[in-house]
Amino acid sequence: MQSDHTPDHLLDPTSGPISAGVSGRPGSRNLIYFSWACLVYVIFVIVWGAFVRASGSGAGCGSHWPLCNGQILPSTASVTGAAPAAVSVATWIEFSHRITSGLSLLMVASLFFLVRRGSRLATSAKLRSEQRRAAGWAFGFIVGEAGVGAVLVLQRLVAGDSSLARAVVIALHLANTLFLVAALVWTAMALGVPEAAQSGSGLSSGLSGPGPDGRPLAAALFKRLRRVAALFLVVGASGAIVALGDTLFPAKDLISGMAQDLSASAHFLVRLRVVHPILAVGTAWALWLVLGAIESSNKNNDLVSKVGFYARFFLVAQVMLGILNWLLMAPHWLQLVHLAGSNALWVSVVALLFALNRIAKATPVG
Ligand code: HEM
């Protein structure tokens, strides 16, 4: 008998398998839907957060947190007794980011508690702890997001601030965001992918075959992909610093922008602008190679080939969006599309890591 706090339908085992024929999904259908909804909503909040930065609205609520200009709701009345003033667009943009990110904290916290209760449906103790661990990390990283957000506002590292401290905090913010997204993907996959799908008949004769060290090939490819994923974090963090440089020191045109990037007297944020594209193209090539190795080794695992296809698609799209971003000098809309693209690519890379990890763990060694 579950407690009365828990919405029954989310833990109702009878709301089991989504698609006919595949039984034993280790999470209830609604909990699986909720976990993917959390992921999509969190990515929306991340992209809206970039609009707060790109529109220079970060100081819209002053250096107050969590209150906005000292008030719960932005209002014309001033807290200092000064004449009432219209609420600025920047205030509404910053306030809406606080509301939407506050809601994402509540959603991920609910997911954490629901998975703790719902993981009793899991088909093994190992899977139960994997679901709970992933949801626990997601909860930890979203609390981290709120903390970094508070530091940005309370330390006034917003609007026109071009300090090294802001560059470091913005890069950490982006890295923490990628870890949050990774933990949410892992939670949703651990709830949705039946253990059976990655063992016995689900094992890919290629990926579960012996790798260079005698262990399953999936284990070796998992390690290679994990190394590239670590590089991806650096690419993302360097992108956030470039985005800050573009916001604070927008180039008049491409040529003068490139001259600025190469000038020894330019601000460090401007000179760092060349780093991201170079790192990104190098990492993109490394990722393309490991995705090719996974695809050529995978004989018949549908999940690996499907997620692998998405990863290759988003990789090509992301590099093209980046080049367009650079050529068009990062218009706001394209900055948001580029950031959404990097999250879509990251989701598919983490989903592939999950599938390879499952095959490696499910393949008997020796
Ligand atoms: C795997 C490929 C790539 C990934 C994952 C990636 C990721 C990112 C991320 C996370 C940001 C920060 C966005 C923000 O905080 O708003 C960014 C910004 C940026 N990226 Fe990339 N990027 C990639 C490739 C490229 C390439 C190839 C170029 C150019 C040749 C490029 C140019 C830019 C520019 C100009 C910005 C700053 C403007 C903005 O905010 O969009 N990116 N990138």
Residues whose N, C-alpha, C, O or C-beta is under 5 A from the ligand:
A	BS01	HEM	A50 V235 G236 G239 A240 V242 A243 D246 P277 A280 V281 A284 Q318 V319 G322 I323 N325 W326 A330 L334 Q335 H338 L339 S342
